[in-house]
Amino acid sequence: MAHWGAAISLWHQLWDQPNAATIQRASEELKKADKTHSKAGTARERDYIAALRAFYSNSEKLDHEARARAYSAAMEKVYERYPDDHEAAAFYALSLLASEPDNDTTFANRKKAGAILEKLFALEPNHPGIAHYLIHTYDKPQLAELGLPAARRYAQIAPFSPHAVHMPSHIFARVGDWPDSIKSNLASIAATHHAAAMHMGGEGHQFHAMDFLIYAYLQIGREDEAAKVIDEVKSMPAMEMAGRDMHAFAMSKFPAMYALELHCWTDAANLEVIANATPDDRAYTYWAKAIGAARSGDQAAAKKDLAEIETIHTDYVASHKTYMAEDTERLEQEASAWVLHGDGKDNDATAALRKVADHEDAVGAEQTSMPAREMLADMLLEMHHPEQALAEYQGDLKFNPNRFHGLYGAAHAAELAGQPSEATKYYALLVKTCDGSNSARPELAKARQAVVALK
């Protein structure tokens, strides 16, 4: 089983597609497991090994998705054959997440996994794998409320694990609980520093927590603290995680996120593109630059940045990197929409944004970035359609609750649409969300004035 453990640890099931070298290495481990089990071992152990072999075998004939489905089907049989084996149940639930169809809007696998894991969680509330897998299962806006018990429990189970104390923020961000998201990610960064001081490695993990931390700070009117994190990152060295330069990722995304969330369009247009960043990270920076340039009136610069995204997208398509191609296509469509708007082609612009927004809502796209539906609402407001803009802001807030600009945008649109009571409601929600903030953002000042006037 040690060889089985080595083989399964080489496949990070929720985000990884092992390459040929990794598959070969894992297959060698399974051969060793077979050799050992020819002399000793139980039927249950042999079933575990056979199930994993279903994933690593036939890699020359079957693609990753087909092999993930084969593994899940095999683990289902293990789960059914040994009903008292909680580990088999947990691994089967994880396999359902790993074999979920791309862009699935039914969440059928997640719901099935959730039903299995909830029963286990009631029996073993201190099991780290069960709580962890539950959080991943419910990491969609349509399901996030169901994940709160596991989120609140997981950090208590493993308080010194950087990933464990970060993971609850995936649920907290989904439900718009920014204070708890901040606490979760501060704890994760502290745990990372503690692990690094003990020479345990994993320093690159803190950048993922910082991503969620900065995003939460910006939603709650604590932009000065977000800026301090970015300044801290600037002085940090390159750090690798899963083959990716996380410092280059951070310097590509964090300043871009900050500029767009604060609607500092000129700052966004002038962002630096990090040369050694991965193409998708550079695409994110070009996306922010294109939107910033378009929204500050520099169409020539916006079109130049858009062309860079298009090139990156084309390269991903040509290399059959489907996930990266889809992600950069979304960035391309959003940037293109603002360029079209700048050219006065508003029907095409809103259609492009609506297409992305509908997709994001349907699949429950993960957000530590500006939602497409919020951008659509902004555009409609610029086009002097406040009633339509209000409807889009309201739709966005259902999937991305308590976002700073979502709340302010809804209030402002309601105000322009002659709906003062609606405007006051959203202004009050914004003030409540930013309770304790000393932010100087004019939007928050206006919201506070509206709330004071009501009193």
C-alpha positions in Angstrom: 0.0 0.0 0.0 3.0 2.3 0.4 3.6 1.9 -3.4 -0.2 2.6 -4.0 0.2 5.8 -1.8 3.2 6.9 -3.8 1.4 6.4 -7.1 -1.8 8.2 -6.1 0.1 11.1 -4.6 1.5 11.8 -8.1 -2.0 12.8 -9.3 -3.4 16.0 -7.9 -6.9 15.0 -8.8 -8.7 18.4 -8.8 -6.4 20.4 -11.0 -3.6 18.2 -12.5 -3.2 16.1 -15.6 -0.1 14.0 -15.2 2.3 14.0 -18.1 3.9 10.9 -19.6 6.9 10.8 -17.3 4.7 11.0 -14.2 2.4 8.3 -15.5 5.4 6.1 -16.1 6.7 6.7 -12.6 3.3 5.9 -11.1 3.0 2.8 -13.2 6.3 1.6 -11.9 5.0 2.0 -8.3 1.9 0.0 -9.1 4.1 -2.8 -10.6 6.0 -2.9 -7.3 2.7 -3.0 -5.5 1.6 -6.0 -7.6 4.8 -7.8 -7.0 4.5 -7.4 -3.2 0.8 -8.5 -3.3 1.6 -11.6 -5.1 3.1 -12.8 -1.8 0.8 -11.1 0.7 -2.0 -8.6 1.1 -5.8 -8.5 1.2 -8.4 -8.5 -1.4 -9.4 -4.9 -0.4 -5.8 -3.7 -0.9 -5.7 -5.4 -4.4 -9.0 -3.6 -5.3 -7.5 -0.2 -4.3 -4.5 -0.9 -6.5 -6.5 -2.2 -9.4 -8.7 0.9 -9.3 -5.8 3.2 -9.5 -4.3 1.2 -12.4 -7.5 2.1 -14.3 -6.3 5.7 -14.3 -2.6 5.1 -15.1 -3.1 2.4 -17.8 -3.9 2.9 -21.5 -2.6 6.4 -21.4 -1.5 6.1 -25.0 -5.1 5.3 -26.1 -7.3 7.1 -23.6 -7.2 10.8 -22.8 -7.1 12.1 -19.2 -10.9 12.5 -18.9 -11.6 9.0 -20.0 -9.0 7.6 -17.5 -10.4 9.7 -14.7 -13.9 8.3 -15.4 -12.5 4.8 -15.5 -10.8 5.3 -12.1 -14.0 6.7 -10.6 -16.0 3.8 -11.9 -13.5 1.4 -10.3 -13.6 3.3 -7.0 -17.3 3.1 -7.0 -17.1 -0.7 -7.0 -14.6 -0.5 -4.1 -16.9 1.8 -2.2 -19.8 -0.6 -2.8 -17.8 -3.7 -2.0 -16.6 -2.4 1.4 -19.4 -0.3 2.8 -17.7 0.1 6.2 -14.5 1.5 4.6 -14.7 5.3 5.1 -11.5 5.9 3.2 -12.9 4.1 0.1 -16.0 6.3 0.4 -13.9 9.5 0.7 -11.7 8.5 -2.3 -14.7 7.6 -4.4 -16.2 11.1 -3.6 -13.0 12.7 -4.6 -12.9 10.8 -7.8 -16.3 12.1 -8.7 -14.9 15.6 -8.5 -11.9 14.6 -10.5 -14.0 13.1 -13.3 -16.6 15.9 -13.4 -17.3 16.9 -17.0 -15.8 20.2 -18.1 -18.2 23.2 -17.7 -20.9 21.0 -16.1 -23.9 23.1 -15.2 -25.9 20.3 -13.4 -23.2 19.7 -10.7 -24.4 16.1 -10.7 -21.1 14.7 -9.6 -20.7 17.3 -6.9 -24.1 16.5 -5.5 -23.4 12.8 -5.5 -20.0 13.4 -3.8 -21.6 15.7 -1.3 -24.2 13.1 -0.3 -21.4 10.6 0.4 -19.2 13.0 2.2 -21.9 14.5 4.4 -22.6 11.0 5.9 -18.9 10.6 6.6 -18.6 14.0 8.1 -21.3 13.3 10.6 -19.4 10.2 11.6 -15.9 11.6 11.5 -16.0 15.4 12.0 -12.2 15.4 12.6 -11.2 13.6 9.4 -9.2 16.1 7.4 -9.8 14.6 4.0 -13.6 14.5 4.4 -13.8 18.2 5.4 -11.3 19.2 2.7 -13.2 17.3 -0.1 -16.5 18.8 1.1 -15.2 22.3 0.7 -14.1 21.5 -2.9 -17.4 19.9 -3.5 -19.4 23.0 -2.5 -17.0 25.5 -4.1 -19.7 26.9 -6.4 -22.0 29.8 -5.7 -25.1 27.6 -6.1 -23.8 25.2 -3.4 -21.5 27.3 -1.2 -23.9 27.7 1.8 -23.8 23.9 2.2 -20.0 24.1 2.7 -20.0 26.4 5.7 -20.0 23.6 8.4 -17.0 21.9 6.8 -15.2 25.3 6.2 -15.6 26.2 9.9 -14.4 22.8 11.0 -11.4 22.2 8.7 -9.1 24.9 10.0 -9.7 23.6 13.5 -8.7 20.1 12.4 -5.3 21.1 10.9 -4.4 24.6 12.3 -0.7 24.4 11.2 -1.4 23.3 7.6 -1.2 26.4 5.3 -3.6 24.8 2.8 -6.0 23.6 5.4 -6.5 27.0 7.0 -6.7 28.6 3.6 -9.3 26.3 2.1 -12.3 27.6 4.2 -11.8 31.0 2.4 -13.0 29.3 -0.8 -16.4 29.0 0.8 -16.3 32.3 2.7 -15.5 34.2 -0.5 -18.4 32.5 -2.3 -20.9 33.7 0.4 -19.3 37.1 0.7 -18.0 36.6 4.3 -15.0 38.8 3.9 -13.9 39.1 7.6 -13.7 35.3 7.9 -12.0 35.0 4.5 -9.4 37.5 5.7 -8.8 35.6 8.9 -8.5 32.3 7.0 -5.8 33.6 4.6 -3.9 35.5 7.3 -3.7 32.2 9.2 -2.6 30.4 6.0 0.2 32.9 5.4 1.4 32.7 9.0 1.3 28.9 8.8 3.4 29.0 5.6 6.0 31.3 7.3 6.1 28.9 10.3 6.6 25.9 8.0 9.3 27.7 6.0 11.2 28.6 9.3 11.2 24.8 10.0 12.6 24.2 6.5 9.5 22.2 5.5 9.2 24.0 2.1 6.0 25.0 0.4 6.7 28.8 0.6 5.0 29.3 -2.8 1.6 28.4 -1.3 1.3 31.8 0.4 0.7 33.5 -3.0 -2.6 31.6 -3.4 -3.7 32.8 0.1 -2.5 36.3 -0.8 -4.7 36.2 -3.9 -7.8 35.6 -1.8 -6.6 38.0 1.0 -6.2 41.0 -1.4 -9.5 40.3 -3.0 -11.3 40.2 0.4 -9.5 43.4 1.5 -10.7 45.2 -1.6 -14.4 44.2 -1.0 -14.4 45.5 2.5 -12.9 48.9 2.1 -9.4 47.9 3.3 -7.5 48.8 0.2 -4.5 50.2 2.2 -3.9 46.7 3.6 -4.3 45.2 0.2 -1.6 47.6 -1.1 0.7 46.6 1.8 0.4 42.9 0.7 1.3 43.9 -2.8 4.3 45.9 -1.6 5.4 42.9 0.4 5.2 40.7 -2.6 7.3 43.0 -4.7 10.3 42.4 -2.4 9.9 38.6 -2.3 12.0 36.2 -4.4 10.8 33.8 -7.1 9.1 30.8 -5.6 7.9 27.7 -7.4 4.8 25.7 -6.8 3.7 22.9 -9.1 6.2 24.0 -11.7 4.9 27.6 -11.7 6.7 30.8 -10.7 4.3 32.0 -8.1 6.0 35.4 -7.7 5.5 36.1 -11.4 1.9 35.0 -11.0 1.4 37.4 -8.1 3.0 40.4 -9.8 0.9 39.7 -12.9 -2.4 39.4 -11.1 -2.3 41.4 -7.8 -1.6 44.9 -9.2 -4.1 44.3 -12.0 -6.8 43.2 -9.5 -6.1 46.2 -7.4 -6.3 48.7 -10.2 -9.5 47.3 -11.7 -11.3 46.9 -8.4 -10.6 50.5 -7.6 -11.5 51.6 -11.1 -8.2 53.2 -11.6 -8.3 52.9 -15.3 -5.1 54.8 -16.1 -3.2 52.7 -13.6 -4.6 49.6 -15.2 -3.6 50.7 -18.6 0.0 51.3 -17.5 0.5 48.0 -15.7 3.8 46.2 -16.3 3.7 42.9 -18.0 6.0 40.4 -16.2 8.3 38.9 -18.8 8.9 35.5 -17.1 5.3 34.9 -16.2 3.4 32.1 -17.8 1.3 33.1 -20.9 -2.0 32.9 -19.0 -0.6 35.2 -16.3 0.6 37.6 -18.9 -2.9 37.4 -20.6 -4.4 38.5 -17.3 -2.2 41.6 -17.2 -3.0 42.4 -20.8 -6.7 41.9 -20.0 -6.5 44.5 -17.3 -4.4 46.8 -19.5 -6.9 46.6 -22.4 -9.9 47.3 -20.1 -8.0 50.2 -18.4 -7.0 51.7 -21.7 -10.5 51.4 -23.3 -12.2 52.8 -20.2 -9.8 55.7 -20.1 -10.3 56.5 -23.8 -7.1 55.1 -25.4 -8.5 52.8 -28.0 -5.2 52.3 -29.8 -3.5 51.0 -26.7 -6.5 48.8 -25.8 -6.5 47.2 -29.3 -2.8 46.5 -29.0 -3.2 44.8 -25.6 -6.2 42.9 -27.0 -4.0 41.6 -29.8 -1.6 40.2 -27.3 -4.3 38.2 -25.6 -5.5 36.9 -28.9 -2.0 35.7 -29.7 -1.7 33.8 -26.4 -5.2 32.3 -26.9 -4.3 31.1 -30.4 -1.1 29.5 -29.1 -3.0 27.6 -26.4 -5.6 26.4 -28.9 -2.8 25.2 -31.2 -1.1 23.3 -28.4 -4.4 21.7 -27.3 -4.2 23.2 -23.8 -8.0 23.3 -23.5 -8.3 24.8 -20.0 -5.8 27.6 -20.7 -7.4 28.2 -24.1 -10.9 28.6 -22.5 -9.6 30.9 -19.8 -7.7 33.2 -22.1 -10.7 33.2 -24.5 -12.9 34.6 -21.7 -10.3 37.3 -21.0 -10.2 38.0 -24.8 -14.0 38.3 -25.0 -14.2 40.7 -22.0 -11.4 42.9 -23.3 -12.9 42.9 -26.8 -16.2 44.0 -25.3 -14.7 47.2 -23.9 -12.9 47.9 -27.2 -16.2 47.4 -29.1 -17.9 49.8 -26.6 -15.1 52.3 -27.2 -15.8 52.0 -30.9 -19.5 52.7 -30.4 -20.5 49.1 -31.2 -22.6 48.7 -28.1 -24.9 45.9 -29.2 -21.9 43.7 -30.0 -20.2 44.8 -26.8 -23.0 43.9 -24.5 -23.7 40.7 -26.3 -20.1 39.6 -25.8 -20.2 40.4 -22.1 -23.5 38.7 -21.6 -22.2 35.5 -23.2 -19.3 35.4 -20.7 -21.5 36.4 -17.8 -24.1 33.7 -18.6 -21.3 31.1 -18.8 -19.7 32.2 -15.5 -23.1 32.0 -13.7 -24.0 28.6 -15.2 -20.7 26.9 -14.3 -20.1 28.8 -11.1 -16.8 30.2 -12.2 -14.3 30.8 -9.4 -13.9 34.5 -8.7 -11.0 36.4 -7.3 -11.6 38.8 -10.1 -14.2 41.2 -11.5 -17.3 39.2 -12.6 -18.4 39.6 -16.2 -22.0 40.4 -15.2 -20.8 43.3 -13.1 -18.9 44.6 -16.1 -22.0 44.3 -18.2 -23.9 46.3 -15.6 -21.2 49.0 -15.6 -21.4 49.2 -19.4 -25.2 49.5 -19.4 -24.9 52.3 -16.9 -22.4 54.1 -19.2 -24.9 53.7 -22.0 -27.6 55.4 -19.8 -29.7 52.4 -19.2 -29.9 52.4 -15.4 -32.9 50.0 -15.1 -31.1 47.4 -17.2 -27.9 48.0 -15.3 -29.7 47.5 -11.9 -31.1 44.2 -13.0 -27.6 43.0 -14.0 -26.1 44.2 -10.7 -28.8 42.4 -8.8 -28.2 39.2 -10.9 -24.5 39.5 -10.2 -24.9 39.9 -6.4 -26.8 36.6 -6.3 -23.6 34.8 -7.4 -21.1 37.2 -6.0 -22.6 38.6 -2.8 -21.3 41.6 -0.9 -18.8 42.7 -3.6 -18.0 46.4 -3.0 -18.7 47.6 -6.5 -21.6 45.3 -7.0 -23.3 46.9 -4.0 -22.4 50.4 -5.0 -23.3 49.9 -8.6 -26.7 48.6 -7.7 -27.3 51.6 -5.4 -26.2 54.1 -8.0 -28.2 52.4 -10.8 -31.3 52.4 -8.6 -30.8 56.0 -7.8 -30.6 56.9 -11.5 -33.6 54.7 -12.2 -35.7 56.7 -9.8 -35.9 53.9 -7.2 -34.6 55.7 -4.0 -35.7 52.9 -1.6 -33.7 50.3 -3.6 -30.7 52.7 -3.7 -30.8 53.2 0.0 -31.0 49.5 0.6 -27.8 48.8 -1.3 -26.0 51.8 0.1 -26.8 50.5 3.6 -25.5 47.0 2.7 -22.3 48.6 1.4 -21.8 50.5 4.6 -22.5 47.4 6.7 -20.0 45.4 4.6 -17.3 48.0 5.1 -18.0 48.4 8.8 -14.8 49.5 10.6 -13.2 50.6 7.3 -11.3 54.0 7.1 -11.4 53.9 3.3 -11.4 57.2 1.5 -13.1 55.7 -1.6 -15.7 58.3 -2.8 -18.3 55.5 -3.3 -18.2 54.6 0.4 -18.4 58.2 1.4 -21.5 58.6 -0.8 -23.1 55.5 0.7 -22.4 56.7 4.2 -24.1 60.1 3.4 -27.1 58.3 2.0 -27.4 56.2 5.2 -27.0 59.2 7.5 -29.6 61.1 5.5 -32.1 58.3 6.0 -31.7 58.5 9.7 
